[in-house]
């Protein structure tokens, strides 16, 4: 599980950090987890992840260099 102090420190800096809630143990047979309503995404993750390693980046409209038009 994430280090609570680190999560709280990050939240103090950016105001939006939260602990990861979809962590799955190495020995857990069900992976990826929480696929209800996200089956297509889970199918892709299951196919491309090597040793369950997945890196994801999420940016909102305030990210530097990201130009969002309405």
N, C-alpha and C positions, 0 to 999 in steps of 0.2 A: 504494500500500500504506500501511497505517497507520504512523504515527510510532512506532517501537519504544519510544523513551524515554517518550512519552505513555502508551502502553499499560502499561508497567512502573510508571509513577507511579500510574496509576489502580488497578492491581492492588495496590499497596502500601496504598492507601487503603481499598478495599472488598474486597480479597481475591478478587474473582471476575472481574475484567476479563480479556478475552482478545482477541487480534487477530481481526478479521473474516476469515473464510476463504472467503467467497462473493462476493468482489468481482469484477466482470466489467468489462473495459475497454469504453470507449464504442464502439470499432470492432468488437468481437466480435459476430459474427452470432448466436451462441447465447446467448439471454437470455430469461428468467432461467436461471441455471445450477443444476446439481445437482438436477434435478427428478425423478430416479428415486425412486418411492415418494411423491412429493409433487405429482403431476400436477395435481390439483384446485387446490391452492394456487398453483402456477405459472400455471395458466390464468387465475386471478383477477388475479394480479399483472400478467401480460402485458396484460390487458384494461384495468385501471384506472390503471396507472402512466403518468404523463405524462413524456416524455423520460427514461424509466427512473428517475424519482425516486420513491423509496419510503421512507416513514418507518415504523419499527416500534418498538413499546414492549413490553418484556417485564418482568413483575414476578413476584417469587416471593411466598410467603405472608407474608413479613416486611415487605412494602411498606406504608408508612403509609396507613391508610384502607382497606386491602384486607382484607375479612373473609372468611376461608375457613372453611367448616364441614365437618366430616367426616361 
